[in-house]
Amino acid sequence: MAKTDVKVKKKLFTRGNFASAFNSENIAKVVFIAFAAFSILAVFAIIFFILYQSIPVFREIGFFKFIFSSAWKPSQDEYGVLPMIVTSIVLTILSVTTGGVLAVFTAVFMVYYCPAWLKKIYTQVINLLAGIPSIIFGYFGLKLLKPLLQDMFGVRSAYGLLLSTIVLSIMILPTIASLTKNSLENVPMQYYEGSLALGNTKNQTVFKVMLPAARNGIIAAVILGIGRAVGETMAVQFLLGGSVSFPSSFFIPIRSLTSNIVQEFGYAEGLHKQALIATGFILLIFILAINLCLWFVKKNNAVAGNSFFTRKIKEGEREKFHEYKRTGTVQDVLWILSYIVAAFVAAMLVTVVVYILAKGLPNISWHFLFGRSTNANVTLAPAFATTGYIILISLAIALPLGIGAAIFLNEYARRGSKFVKVVRLFIDTLAGVPSILFGLFGAIFFGSVLNMGYSILGGALTMVLMILPTIIRSTEQSLSEVPDSMREASLSLGAGKLRTIFLVVLPQALPGIITAIILSIGRIVGESAALIFTAGSAVKMPKGIMSQGSTFAVLMYNFMSEGLSSKVPLAYATGAVLIILVLLLNIAVTLVENYFNNRAENKKGFIARTIAKLRKKEVENAEN
């Protein structure tokens, strides 16, 4: 019996078996699995390194004392983040309540009331509002809204809760509006038709049937808005005022968790620096809790409907007779309100764009764009070089990782696999991590552990983690839209699975990949918080990828931070360049989508005409 086992083992470990096990198909599958698992590794790495750097503070001060103490005095080694936690919570509640209500009305207008000719334009308005860098919103609030509030309320300084809430509400509005729009569009049309058939008006149907039916999607959108509000850094940094105090008034300088980090991290050392990293860990706990809530909502998102249509009759319930009367006045008011809110959102976008361009364009010159940059005479030439370096390096690494992960999730993974669920959870978690935490992780891991210091390469590697979820999601969505018939046709002709993926499926998913590239470029161009901690803020032309460098957003942050009147025109000019770049990227996304949509329609038309011709020939042959 033992001799037989040995013979079987010898047969198993033959050269032929090794060759079949290590063929290109199996190797590619393992590589794709590794790419998909990279997001898990990234999330654990961020948690581990931030926690590891926070332990000395928690050991020295105490975890609970650090959270519940209100004293933040670096000169005396006293650190407590309770005022920042309270500020972050209050600011988030106010901004999400305000921005969420506006976003829901905006989404209702887009889905049910917006004319067909206006819908595409208005969708671009929302996309453009989402693409404007946070540093632009911060500068807009600082230079335009702050003086208006001071005059309106008669206060010496409008720094604080109200100013930050207004700006942050506008910033999170596009995220909530876009996701709410998708949820409303996914509600079955039968709900709408059935409500009208029962005698309800359109307004009653929209606000009493369709909107409640999409509640799970709306809740998920609001949770994402909460994550964006909690993690926002650069805008609130200039609007809160920066003092360590509780938000006892709308017009008192305060400080959030994120603004606390960015305000002091540049010059902090020793325990002070570790206390700031520990602040980031507290923020990370908030974000992970928010993502857990989002995952729970998504998990239960399959149960959709309206309580009116799913209500069951309770046993023993006595039959009741209702006296019906004309209703719908409230819904009519809400209908009017949706138009007002939609007009307000569009006006806000126009105000931001026109204000920055009007202030910035007159200060743009050829020398400012491409001239030699020095400490005394800063130009944008180094920003072009630094931004270009970071874009190229980030995409060169993130594209293979993202596309490989998407291929595994769509082409190889089994439906309902626990591993796939875990991967998706960590991709969503990675997408929800605030940029300030990516900056802390990049500064710790790439800057200190790998000894890169402030460098363009460190900034690019940090941006890889930030843009990876966007590439995975967009590519996977495009792969899922490729018809299975194309895969089956390729396999039936003798092509292997790997050959089918690269020669048939991926070319069909090209629109999603191109869109992901453009969106990733937009994220890199507008990013500032993460790159300040990793790429640095040098104003001279970089000599290589290991040099420091400032992108456009970082350069604008530097101009704003200096607070000199001579730098104000330069900040406006840099903001105008950023706005123009965002506009061009949005136009590029639209053109790509339209091109491939038209191409797909032409293909469908060609196939339909070909089938019609063949059928006509068959009929003619049958008649003959």
Rosetta blueprint (number, residue, H / E / L):
1 M L
2 A H
3 K H
4 T H
5 D H
6 V H
7 K H
8 V H
9 K H
10 K H
11 K H
12 L H
13 F L
14 T L
15 R H
16 G H
17 N H
18 F H
19 A H
20 S H
21 A H
22 F L
23 N L
24 S H
25 E H
26 N H
27 I H
28 A H
29 K H
30 V H
31 V H
32 F H
33 I H
34 A H
35 F H
36 A H
37 A H
38 F H
39 S H
40 I H
41 L H
42 A H
43 V H
44 F H
45 A H
46 I H
47 I H
48 F H
49 F H
50 I H
51 L H
52 Y H
53 Q H
54 S H
55 I H
56 P H
57 V H
58 F H
59 R H
60 E H
61 I H
62 G L
63 F H
64 F H
65 K H
66 F H
67 I H
68 F H
69 S L
70 S L
71 A L
72 W L
73 K E
74 P H
75 S H
76 Q H
77 D L
78 E E
79 Y L
80 G L
81 V L
82 L H
83 P H
84 M H
85 I H
86 V H
87 T H
88 S H
89 I H
90 V H
91 L H
92 T H
93 I H
94 L H
95 S H
96 V H
97 T H
98 T H
99 G H
100 G H
101 V H
102 L H
103 A H
104 V H
105 F H
106 T H
107 A H
108 V H
109 F H
110 M H
111 V H
112 Y H
113 Y H
114 C L
115 P L
116 A H
117 W H
118 L H
119 K H
120 K H
121 I H
122 Y H
123 T H
124 Q H
125 V H
126 I H
127 N H
128 L H
129 L H
130 A H
131 G H
132 I L
133 P L
134 S H
135 I H
136 I H
137 F H
138 G H
139 Y H
140 F H
141 G H
142 L H
143 K H
144 L H
145 L H
146 K H
147 P H
148 L H
149 L H
150 Q H
151 D H
152 M H
153 F H
154 G L
155 V L
156 R L
157 S L
158 A L
159 Y L
160 G L
161 L H
162 L H
163 L H
164 S H
165 T H
166 I H
167 V H
168 L H
169 S H
170 I H
171 M H
172 I H
173 L H
174 P H
175 T H
176 I H
177 A H
178 S H
179 L H
180 T H
181 K H
182 N H
183 S H
184 L H
185 E H
186 N L
187 V L
188 P L
189 M H
190 Q H
191 Y H
192 Y H
193 E H
194 G H
195 S H
196 L H
197 A H
198 L L
199 G L
200 N L
201 T L
202 K H
203 N H
204 Q H
205 T H
206 V H
207 F H
208 K H
209 V H
210 M H
211 L H
212 P H
213 A H
214 A L
215 R H
216 N H
217 G H
218 I H
219 I H
220 A H
221 A H
222 V H
223 I H
224 L H
225 G H
226 I H
227 G H
228 R H
229 A H
230 V H
231 G H
232 E L
233 T L
234 M H
235 A H
236 V H
237 Q H
238 F H
239 L H
240 L L
241 G E
242 G L
243 S L
244 V L
245 S L
246 F L
247 P L
248 S L
249 S L
250 F L
251 F L
252 I L
253 P L
254 I E
255 R L
256 S L
257 L H
258 T H
259 S H
260 N H
261 I H
262 V H
263 Q H
264 E H
265 F L
266 G L
267 Y L
268 A L
269 E L
270 G H
271 L H
272 H H
273 K H
274 Q H
275 A H
276 L H
277 I H
278 A H
279 T H
280 G H
281 F H
282 I H
283 L H
284 L H
285 I H
286 F H
287 I H
288 L H
289 A H
290 I H
291 N H
292 L H
293 C H
294 L H
295 W H
296 F H
297 V H
298 K H
299 K H
300 N L
301 N L
302 A L
303 V L
304 A L
305 G L
306 N L
307 S H
308 F H
309 F H
310 T H
311 R L
312 K L
313 I L
314 K L
315 E L
316 G L
317 E L
318 R L
319 E L
320 K L
321 F L
322 H L
323 E L
324 Y L
325 K L
326 R L
327 T L
328 G L
329 T H
330 V H
331 Q H
332 D H
333 V H
334 L H
335 W H
336 I H
337 L H
338 S H
339 Y H
340 I H
341 V H
342 A H
343 A H
344 F H
345 V H
346 A H
347 A H
348 M H
349 L H
350 V H
351 T H
352 V H
353 V H
354 V H
355 Y H
356 I H
357 L H
358 A H
359 K H
360 G H
361 L H
362 P H
363 N H
364 I L
365 S L
366 W H
367 H H
368 F H
369 L H
370 F H
371 G L
372 R L
373 S L
374 T L
375 N L
376 A L
377 N L
378 V L
379 T L
380 L L
381 A H
382 P H
383 A H
384 F H
385 A H
386 T H
387 T H
388 G H
389 Y H
390 I H
391 I H
392 L H
393 I H
394 S H
395 L H
396 A H
397 I H
398 A H
399 L H
400 P H
401 L H
402 G H
403 I H
404 G H
405 A H
406 A H
407 I H
408 F H
409 L H
410 N H
411 E H
412 Y H
413 A L
414 R L
415 R L
416 G L
417 S L
418 K H
419 F H
420 V H
421 K H
422 V H
423 V H
424 R H
425 L H
426 F H
427 I H
428 D H
429 T H
430 L H
431 A H
432 G H
433 V L
434 P L
435 S H
436 I H
437 L H
438 F H
439 G H
440 L H
441 F H
442 G H
443 A H
444 I H
445 F H
446 F H
447 G H
448 S H
449 V H
450 L L
451 N L
452 M L
453 G L
454 Y L
455 S L
456 I H
457 L H
458 G H
459 G H
460 A H
461 L H
462 T H
463 M H
464 V H
465 L H
466 M H
467 I H
468 L H
469 P H
470 T H
471 I H
472 I H
473 R H
474 S H
475 T H
476 E H
477 Q H
478 S H
479 L H
480 S H
481 E L
482 V L
483 P L
484 D H
485 S H
486 M H
487 R H
488 E H
489 A H
490 S H
491 L H
492 S H
493 L L
494 G L
495 A L
496 G L
497 K H
498 L H
499 R H
500 T H
501 I H
502 F H
503 L H
504 V H
505 V H
506 L H
507 P H
508 Q H
509 A L
510 L H
511 P H
512 G H
513 I H
514 I H
515 T H
516 A H
517 I H
518 I H
519 L H
520 S H
521 I H
522 G H
523 R H
524 I H
525 V H
526 G H
527 E L
528 S L
529 A H
530 A H
531 L H
532 I H
533 F H
534 T H
535 A L
536 G L
537 S L
538 A L
539 V L
540 K L
541 M L
542 P L
543 K L
544 G L
545 I L
546 M L
547 S L
548 Q L
549 G L
550 S L
551 T L
552 F H
553 A H
554 V H
555 L H
556 M H
557 Y H
558 N H
559 F H
560 M H
561 S H
562 E H
563 G L
564 L L
565 S H
566 S H
567 K H
568 V H
569 P H
570 L H
571 A H
572 Y H
573 A H
574 T H
575 G H
576 A H
577 V H
578 L H
579 I H
580 I H
581 L H
582 V H
583 L H
584 L H
585 L H
586 N H
587 I H
588 A H
589 V H
590 T H
591 L H
592 V H
593 E H
594 N H
595 Y H
596 F H
597 N H
598 N H
599 R H
600 A H
601 E H
602 N H
603 K H
604 K H
605 G H
606 F H
607 I H
608 A H
609 R H
610 T H
611 I H
612 A H
613 K H
614 L H
615 R H
616 K H
617 K H
618 E H
619 V H
620 E H
621 N H
622 A H
623 E H
624 N L
